[in-house]
Amino acid sequence: MPDTAPLYVRLPNWVGDACMCLPALHLLREAGSRLFLCGRPWARDLFAGFAAAGFVPLGSSFTENLRALRLADGVRGALGVVFPNSLSSAALFRLAGIRTAGYRGDGRSLLLDWPITKPDGLHEVEVFYRLARAALARWQPDRPNPGAAPRRLDLPLTEAHRRAADEALEQAGVQGPFVLLAPIATGLHHGRPKAWPHFGGLAQALQARGWTCVVCPPPHERQQTQEAVPTATVLPSLELGAFAALTQRAALVVCNDSGTSHVAAAAGARQITLFGVTRRERTGPWSPDAICLGSDGRWPALGEVVETSLGCVTPSAP
């Protein structure tokens, strides 16, 4: 693969999945190509510090997405990697003239120049990483094998992200150490709620020990968050890059197995992620600093989460 060949990457559509593909993105960028990211508009801010050559925002209209991609820099003859498993993501790159690697499935093999068999039983970070590694093995057969995925996601943040997080804390009057709670996980997993039901009790227990508890929900989750944790300080809503910086500022982040968990892991935050209906082996936070409580079929008890949280923050007690 020539050093000057553009490389277009179709990012996943979900925040958590986009964070989990970071090791794969770092690997692709290190291969020497100009890397262009294609994904939902929120991903532009999240990856603002990644220093990609460009970003192509994609919406819900296939026709509009194809038009935007065809107008992008050097797209004809470019190489591509599609992380989503959908037929439409492979078709989009195919019709834009991008020679693409991606996982087989849903009849996509005919649309992919390099169809790759998806491995089973791995964490999603490893699944994304292996796709990038397999693509590079075909494009650069003499390149050394990079081995296993690194143990950190390593999301680069900008000074603008950090300023926005600090301004949100100042606006809400938060001074000193704080615990960031994220009680909402939208939707159901096999018919079961994905949100731990005791965040209100956790906040009260931490506040009784002198800790400030804050929440920072997006606008559409603001009312639901306040109902779940009525005693917490509510910060202004932030874009994803600034929210990632906020998780870095926190003494501890406590969240469900959700996008917040992966944003915190990407930022290298100290975190506790709570499981009750999903498998940590597949979607747990990819970070040596993360603690996972609960399991598929068993939410952790309130006392367990309180005790573990206090154990994490006691060395920096307010």
N, C-alpha and C positions, 0 to 999 in steps of 0.2 A: 504494500500500500504506500504510494508516494506521500511524502511528508505534506505536500500541498493539497492532497485530495480532501475535499470537504467530507465530513462525516455527520450525518443527520441521525438524531436519536429521538424516537417516539417515547416520551415519558409515560409512566402509568397515570391513570386517571384519578387515583386516590392519593391523598396526602401521605399516608403511611407507606404505601408502596413506592411512591416517589422518593421518600427518604431512604427506603431500604435498597434502592438501586444506586445509591451514592458510591459505594466501592467499585461498582461496575463502571460508573461514569469516570471516576478517577483513573481507572485502568485504561479506558478508551482514550482519554485525553493524553495520558502519558505515551500513547502510541505515536503521537506527533502530528495528528491531523487537526484541522480547524473544526471544532466541535460545535454543532448547532443543535439546540434543544427545541423540541416541539412538544407542546403540552397545554394543559388548561391554563387560563390566564393567571391564576394564583401562583403557578410555579415560577413565573418570571421574578417575582419578589423573593420567593424562597431561595432561588438559586442565583440571586443577584451577585453574590460574592464568588460564584464559581468561575467567573471570567470566561464564559463560553464566547465563541465568535459571534453568536446571534441567537435570538429566540423567536420562534414562530408560534403565536398563540392559536390554539385550536378550540373551537366551540362545538356545538351540537350538530351543525350542518355539514354534511360530508362535502357538498358542492363548494361551500365557502372555504372549508379547510383545504380542499384541493387547489382552489384558486390562490390562496395565501401561500401554499407550499410551492406552487409553480413559479411564483414571483420572488421566491427567496434566492439568496446569493448562491450561485454555483450549484444549483440543485440537480441540473441535468448531468448525468454521469456520476453523481455523488454516490458514496456508499451509505448504508443505513443499518440501524439496529432498531427493531421494534420490541419493546418490553411487554406491552399488553398482549394478551392471547387472542384478541378478537380478530375476526375476519376483516373488519373494516380498517383496522390499523395497517394490516398488510396490504390491502387493496389501495389505500391512500398513497403509500410510498410507491407501490408498483405503478400506479397511474401518473405519479409525479416524475417517473423516470429514475427513481433511486434504486440501485441494486442493494438488496436488503437481506440481512440475516435475522432469523427469528425462530421461535419454537413452532414445531408442527402442531396441528390440531385444527378442528373446525374447517377442514378442507383448505387450509392455508398453503399447503406445500407448493401448489402450482403458482402461487403469488410470490413466493420467496425464492430468491436466487440461491440462498444457503439455508435450507430447512434443517433444523437441528432438533434432535429428540430431547424432550424435556425430562430431566431427572426426577425421580420420586423420593419422597421421604426427607427432603432437605428443608432447611430454613429458607424463607423467601430471599433473604440477602444472598445466600449461596446460589439459589436458582438464577437470580439476575446476574450474579458474578460469573457463573459458568457460561451463560449466554455470551457475555462480552468476551470471555476467554476463548470460547469456541470460534467466535467470529474472527478474532485476531489470529488464531491459529490457521485459519484459511487465508487470510489476507497477508499475514506476515509469518510464513512457516518457519523462518529462521529466528524468530523472536524467542527469547528464553521463556519457559513456562513460568507464569507468575505465582503458581501455587495456590494456597487457600486464600480466601477473602480476609482482609485485615479485620481486627477485632473492634474497630471503631468506624462509624459512618463518616465522620469528619466533614461536617457541613461548614463551609467558609461563611462567616458573617461579615457584614460591613459596619463601618462606623455609624452609618445612617440607621441601621438596625438597632445598634446599641443605644443611640441617642433617643430613638422613638420609645424603646423600653423604659429608659430612665425618665423620660418626660411623662409617660403614663403613670409610673409610680409617684412622681412628684405631684401630678395633677390629683391623684387620689389621696395624697397626704401620707403615703407609706414611707416611713423612714426606718432604717435598720433592717435586720434579717426578717425574712418572711417565708411562709410556706405557700406554694402555689397548688391549688386544688383544681382538678378538671373532672367534674362529676358526670358529664354527659357523654354517652356513646350512642349515637342514633341508630335506629333500626333494630332488627332482631337477627339472631344467629340460630338457624334451625328452630325458629319459633320462640326462642328464649331471649329476654332482655340482656343487652351487653353491658349494662351499667350497674356497678356495685351500689346497693341501696342505702349505705350508711355514711355518706359524706357529711351530712349534717352533724351526726354524732362525733365524727372524727374532728371536725372543725371546733366543736365545743370543747372536746378534750384537749386539743392543742392550745386553744385560747386560754383555757384554765391554767395552763403552764406558762402563760405569758407570750405565746407566739401569735403574731399577726398572720391571719389566713386570707389569701386573696384569690379571686377568680378573674379570668380574663376571657369571657366567652365571645364568639362572633355575634353579630346583632341578632341573628335568627335563633340563637340559643340563650339569649340573655334572660328572658323570663323564666325558662325552665331551670337555668342554673341558679337563679336567685331563690327559686322554690326549693331546690335541692340543698342549698347551703345558705340559708337566710342570714346567718351571722357573719359571713365573709365580706371583706371589702371588695367591691366590684371595680375593676380597672376599665378604662376605655378600651374598646375593641382595637386589636392590632392586626396588621397584615402578618403573614406567616414568618417572614424573616425577623421582624421585630418580636414576634411571639417566641421564636426560638431563642433570641437574645434574652428575653424575660426568663425563660427556663434556666439559662445560665446564671442569672442574677439570684435566683431562688436558692435558699438553703436546702430545699427539698421540693420535688414535684411528686404529687400523688395523683394517679390517673387510672383510668380503665385501659384495657387493651384496645387502643384507639389511635387515631392520627396523632394525638397529643403525645402518646407514649413514644412514638417514633421520631417526632420533632425533638422531644427532649433528648432522646438517645443520640440523634444527629448532632445536637448542640453540645453533647458531652455533659449534660446536667446530672446531678444526683437525683435519682428517681426511685419511686416504688410503683410498679404496675400491677394492677389487680385483675385476676382471672377468675372466671366462673363458668364460661360457656365456650371458650376458645382454647387452643393448644399453644402454650408458650414455646414449644419446640418448633412450631412453624412460624409464629407471628410475634414472638416475644421481642422486647427491645434488644437491639444488637449493641450492647454496651457493657463493658466490665464494671461500670459504676451503677448498673441497674439491679434492683432487687425485685423479684417476682413472687407474689403471694397468691395462693389459690391454685386452682387447676380446672380443667374442663369437667364440669359437673359439681364443683365445690367452691363456692365463694369463701374467702377468708372471713373469719369473725371480726367484729368491730374491735374487740380487745387485742387481737393479734396485730391488726393494722396500727392501732394506737401505740402499742408497745414498740413495734418495729420503727414507726415514724419517730418516736421520741429517742430511740437508740441512734437514729441517723443524725438528729439535729442537736443532741445534748452537748457535743463538743463545742458548738457555736451558739450556745443558748443566749437568748436576748437579755 
